[in-house]
Amino acid sequence: MTVLRLLLGDQLNPQHAWFASVDPDVLYVLMEVRQETDYVLHHAQKVLAIFAAMREFARQLQVAGHRVRYLAIDDPDNRHAIPDNLDRLIGESAATAFEYQAPDEWRLDRQLADYAHGLGIPARLVDSGHFLTRREDAAAFFGTRRRWTMEPFYRQMRRVHHVLMEPDGQPAGGRWNFDAANRKAWPGTPAEPPDPRARHDHRLLWERIVAAGVPSFGQPQAEDFRWPLNRTEALLQLDAFVRNALPYFGDYQDAMSRHARQLFHSLLSFALNVKMLSPREVIARAEAAWHAGEAPLAAVEGFVRQILGWREYVRGVYWARMPAYATGNFFDHARRLPHWFWTGDTRMNCLRHAITQSLENAHAHHIQRLMLIGNFALLAGLDPDALHRWYLGIYIDAFEWVELPNTLGMSQFADGGLLATKPYVSAAAYIHRMGDYCSGCHYQHADRTGERACPFNALYWDFLARQRARLARNPRLAMPYRQMDRTAPARLGELRARAAALLSRLDEL
């Protein structure tokens, strides 16, 4: 008797209950398939990191005594679709049962559920054992509310899991949220800590990926690859973050700089999202640093909020609203992405830096993604589905369950305000205040009109003007609309004419 157990590329958790004991009647299957490399165009480092981590995970399972069947990208027996490969392997191994962990993406969940339903042998779905909530918990919490803002959900998570709580049930420090203290620009000190990640040489694997015809974009950096391959490396990265960066994370989590790429961000999202690390242990490690006096409460709360709050919350939104959520387009935006989304070749210094960094490293921190790239996309009316596919492809930590609500909901307001209380748009003043990109830029951040005026300025006011019917009653936008009403009609006309000119030549900006 053989039980065939499927492991997906983001299910690399050595602490899963499956691996507590070795069973000679269990065969673990991992596969590198074009189905997964090709459904969107992925960054080279994303393909390389997942394949390298899968191979390392398979090796560790074999060392521990488990039976493993690994289908490489260039295996002549690889049919490059999960169901087709499973059919062959079930027959080859004479499997009498099929088991798989719950996928995190809707398309895979449907594909494997349909496949399991049609099998002629028993099939069983088990939990991945990773998240702190079930798929349906957010929907049960919010019920019929029109807006599903994160804050009440986050507070409930704090209570349920007793994170940063006092014995009397009150939040540590007397406040649930220290976000107002987490918005400082970085003056250049303290220095950005060194990159704690291990180095790998994946040139041979990359040659095999290219030879197999896998499409990609961005730089593979295969000779000096920095993303973790296993849990041990991820834990070392977590320790280095808590020790060297977490104390400053709170102050500068929204800061941007052309002189620093990671600042005080953890770079742990890839390890978390492929399940090398558990969110429970990451939260516990940060909370322990506060109790030990190694990091201030505002920094720890801001970090915990991202994992215990936002990460669990967007997953709940995803499972409650799919598949319809993916089609949201509240503003009916349809412009194609400018070519420089694939090259970084724009004269806007902030976007050139953020996109070039993304192409080089498969990573940018959340403010670069939201308030630079996403902000511009929303102001320019770019197609939210095309933007979603770009975000899903370019970032190493982007899996649809977390990326889609962030892009369509938080960044593009394409869900009409289910997640966000207002569109996250700004003119150049915010970018200038929170970063140093404006210095030396081709455009002038203080100018609103003229050929050298920062495009963010005219596009911001044009966006508010053309979406007034949809947004004017939003209380969080009352101030800019009052400011617009005080603007002379001729001046507003100049701004909108400037915006129209910019929108007609986005590729040239």
N, C-alpha and C positions, 0 to 999 in steps of 0.2 A: 504494500500500500504506500502511495506517495501523495503527500499534500503539496501542491505547488503554490508558493506564496510570491506574489508580485510586489516588488519594491520600485516606486517611482523615483525620479531624480531629485525630488525635494523631500524624500522620506529617509534621510540618512541619520537616523537616531539610534545609536548603539544601545541606548537604555530602554528601548521599547520592550514590552513584555514578551514579544516573540522570541527574543534572544536570551531570555533568562536561563534556558537550558538547551542543550544540543539534542536534537531528535533526528536520527538517521532517516526517518520516514518523511522528513520535510526537505523540499528543494526550494531554495530562494532564487528568484529570477530578477535580474536587472538588465535593462536593454537601452542601448543608444540608438534612437530611431529618427528617421527624417520626419516622421509625423510630428515630433516635438521640436526639432530644430527649424522646421520650415513654416509653421503656422503663422508666425510673424518673422520679419527679418531681425535676427538677434545680434547683439554685440558679440564680437569674437571672444572677448573674455568671459562672457556669460556661458557660451557653449563650452569653452575650455574648462572653466571652473567646475561646472556641473559634471562633465565627463570625468575630469581628474578626481573629483571628490567621490563620484560613484565607483570608480575603479579602486580607489583606496578603501572605500567601505566594503566592497566585495572581497578585497584582499584580507581585511581584518576579520570578516566573517569566516573566511576559509581558515585563517590562522586559529580562530577560536573553535574550529571543528565542525562548522556548519557546511552543508552541501550547497554549492552555489553554481548557477549557470549564468554566465555573463555573455551577452551578445554585444560585441563591439560594432562601431559604426561601419567598419569595412569587412565584417564577417560575411562570407559568401552565403550563409544560411539566413541572414537577416532580411526579413521581408519589409522592414521599416514602417510597420503599423502595429500597434500594440495587440489588437485582436488577432491579426494574422500570425504574429509570432507566438502568441499564447496557444493558438490552435495547434501549431506544429509542436511546441514544447510539451503540451499536455499529452499529445499522442506519442511523442518520442519517449517521455518518461512514464507512460501508462499511469498518469495521475488519476487518483480516485476522488480528489476534492481540490477546489480552487479557493484561495483566500487572498484578500487584498485589503490594504488600509484605506480609509476614507480619503479620496483625493481632495485637494483644496481648491481646485478649479472646476467650475460648473461643467465645462465641455468634457473633461475627463470623468467627472462623476457620472454624467449621463452615458458616456460611451461604455464605461465599465459596468454600470448597472444594467444596461441593455445587454451587454455581452454575457454577464453572469446569469441573467434571466433566461437566455437561450441555451445555456450549457446543458449537456446531458449528464453532468456530474454535479454533486452538491457544491454550492458556492456560498461564501460567507464574507461579509464586510465587517471589519473591526475598526475601532477608533484609532487614530494616529497617536493618541496619548500625549499630544503636544500642547494644545491650547487650554486656557483656563475656563473657557466657556464652551457650550455646545453651539452648534450652528444656529439653533432656533432661539437662543436665549435673548438676543437683542430684540427680536420681533416680539417675544413675550413681554419684555420689559416695556417697550414703547407702545405696544398695542395699536390703537387707532389714532395716536397723535399725528398731526400733520407734519411737524418738524421733529426730527430725530437727532437733536444736538447731543454732543458727546458728554457734556459736563454731568448731567444727572446719572448717566450710565457709569461714568468713571467713579463718581462718589459711591455708588452702590458696589462697584467692584472693590473699592478700598475697604468698605465695611465687610463684605462677604469674605475677603481674603485677609482681612486685618493687616493691611499694609499702610505704614505711616499713620497709625492710629494710636490714640491715648487709651488707657484702660477704661476711661469713662465713655468711650465711644465717639469722642471728638477727634478731629484731624490733628495731627502733630503740628505744633506751632500755632494752632487756633485758626488755620486757614486751609481750605481744600486745594487752592490753586495759587501758585506763585508766579504765574505767567507775566504779570506786570513787572516783576523784577528780572525778567529774562530777556530783555530787549536792548541790551547795550551794544554799541558799535565797538569793535576791537581796535584798541589804540596801537597794537603791535607788541604789547607786553600784557601778560606773560607770554613767553615764546610758545609757538605751536609745538607740542611734544613730538618726538620722533615717531615715525610709523612703526608700530610694534609687530607687524605681521611678518611671518616667515617668508623666505624667498624660495622659489621653485624654478626649475628649468623644465618647461613643458614643450620644448621645440619639437621633439619627436612625435608627441601626441598631436600637436598642431599640424604637423606635416600630414599625418594620417587623416585628420579632419578635413583639411584642404583637398587632399587627394580623393576623398570620398565625395567631393562636390558639395559640401555643406555651405550654403550662402551665409554671409555675415557682413558686418561693417564695424568700423572702429579698429583700434589697434590691439592686437592680441597680447603684446608684451610677454610673449611666451618664454623668452630667455631670462626674464626677471619677474616672474609671476608672484603676486603678493596676496592672493586670496587664500584662506585656510582650506586645507584638504581634509581635515578630520577634527574630531572633538578636542583632542589634546591641544592642537594649535589654536582652536577657537577659545578654549579656556585661558590660554596664555594671553591672547588678545584681550579678553575680558578683564583679566587681572591688570594688564597694563593700562587699559582705559580707566578703570576705577582708581588706580594709583596716580596716574599722571594727568588725566584729562577731566574726569568727573568733577573735581573741585571747581573748575572754571566753566563747565558746560552750561550751567544755568545762566550766568552772566552773558555769555556770548553765543548762545544757541541760535540766535537769529542774525548774527553778524555775518558779513561777507567780505572777502578780501582777495585781491589778485595776487597777494603775497603768501597765501596759505590755502591749501586745498582741503584739508580735513578740519582745520582749527581744533576744536575740542569735541568733535563728534566721534562716536565709538567705532564706526565701520563694522558693527556687529550684525547688521541686518541680513547680510547674505548667510552667515552662519545660523542665525535664528530661523530664517525662512526655509532653509533646507534641513532644519531640525538637528543640527550638530549641538546646538545649545537649547535649553529649555527656558521659556520666559520666566518660569518660577525661579530658577537659579539666578538669572540675570537680575531680576527684581530684588531677590534676597541679598545678593552681593552688594547692590547699590544701597539698600536700606542698612545693611551692616556697616557700610562706610560712614553713614551719617551717625549711627549709634556710637561708632568708635571715634568720632570727631575728625574723620578724615575728609569729609566733604560737607558743605553747608546744606541745610534743609532745602533751600530754594533750588539748588542744583539737582539734588536727588529727586525732589518732587517733580521737577520738569522732565527728568529722564524717565522716571517711573510712569508718568502720565503718557508718554509715548508708547509704552509697552503694555502696561496694565489697562490703560484707557484706550488710546487711539487704535492700537493694533487689534485688540479684541473687538472694539466697536466697529471698525470698518469691515472686519470679517463678518460680523453679524448683519450689517447692512447688505453686504454682498449676497449672503445666502437667503436673506429675506426677500430681495428684490430681483434676483436673476430669474430668467434671462432678459426680461424687459429692460432692466437697468442699463444694459450695455447700449441701448438704442437712444438714450436720453439726449435731447438737443434743444433745451429750453429756449435758446436764442436763435435757433435755426441757422447756426453758423455753418458755412460750407467752403470757405477758402482753403486751398491746398497749402501745405506747409512750404515755406520758402526753401530753396535749395540749400541754404546755409545751415539748416537743421542737420544736414548730413556732412557738413564740412567745417562749420564754425566760421566761415568766411563772411563776416559782417563787420561793418565799421562801428557798430554799437559795442563798446568795450565790455560791458557787463555780460551781454549775450555771447560775445565771442569767447570770453573766458569760461563761462559756465558750460557752453556746448563743447568747446575744445577739451575742457577737462573731462566731460562726460565721454567723449570719443576716445580719449587717451586712457581713462581709468575705469570706465563703465560705472561711474559713481559721481554724484553731486549731492550736497546736503539739502535738507528739505526746503530751506529758504531759497536756494538757487532754483530748485525745481518749481516752487510755488510762486515766488514773487519776482523772478526774472523770466524764466521760460514760460511758465503757465500764465503769468500776468500778461506778457506780450501776446501770447496765443489768444487769450480772451479778448483783449483790446482790439486785436486785429481781426477777430472773427474767424479764426481757423477752425476747420472741421474737427469737432471733438473726438470723433471716431478715429480719424487719422492721427490725431495727437495721442490718443490712448495707445494705439498700436506702436507709435514711436517710443513713448515712455516704456511700454511693456518690453520692447526690444532692446533699448539702449542701456537700461540699468540692471546691474547684476542681481539686485535684490527684488526685481520686479516680477512678481507672480500675480496673476490676474485678481485673485481674491483681495489683495492689498492695494494693487496699483489702480484698478478700475475705479473704486470709490474715491480714491485720492485724486485721480485725474478728472473724471466726469463730475464728481460731487464737489470736492473741496476746491479744486483748481478752476474748473470751467463752469461751475454752477449749472451744468447741463441737466441736473435732476430738479431744477426749479427751486432749490433751497431746502431739500430734505436734510442734508448734512450741514451746510454752511448758512449762517444767518445773513450773509451778504456776499456778493461776488468779491473775491480777493483781487482787486485791481488797485493800482496806484499810478501816479505820475512819477516823474523823475526824482522828486523831493525825497521820497522814501528810500529809493535806491542810493541816493547821495548820502542820506543820513546813516544808513546801516552798512555802508561799504565804501571802498575807495576806488571803485571802477571809474567814476566820473573824471578823475584826474587823468589827463592825457588822452581822453576820448576825443574822437573826431567831432562829436556833437557836444553842445553846451547844455548842461542840465538845467540852467536857470532860464533858458530861452524857450518860449512857447511857439513862436512862429519864425519863419526864415529857414533857409536851407541847412543851417548848422544847428537848429533847435533840436533838442532831444526828441526822438519820435514818441517816446512814452507820454510826453505832455499833450500834444494834440490828439493822439489816439485815446487818451484817457477821457478828455472832455467830449470827444466825438462819441465814444462808447456810451457815456452817460446820457448824451442828448438823444441818440438814436434808440436807446432802450428805456427812455423815460416812461413810457406807458406801462412797462413791466416792473419798473424799479422805484418809481417816485414815492410810493407809499411805504417803502422799506425804511423803518426808523433809523437804521444805521447809516443810511445814505442821505439823511435830511440835511446835514451840513453841506456836502458838496452841491446838492441841488439848490440850496439857498444861495451859495456862492455863484452858481451858474445864473440864477435869476438876477443877481446884482451885476452880472457882466453885461456890458453894452452889446446890443445885438450885432453891431458891426464887428466887434472884437470876437464874439463867438463865431460869427461867419468866417472870420480869418482862420480861426482854429480848425473849423470843420473843413475848410478848403485845404488847409495844410494836411489834415488827416486823409482826405480823399486822394491827394497827391501821393502820400506815403503808401496808401493801400493799393494804388495802381502800380507800384513798383517795389513790392516787398523784397523781391530777389536782389534788389540793388542797394538795400539799406546798409 
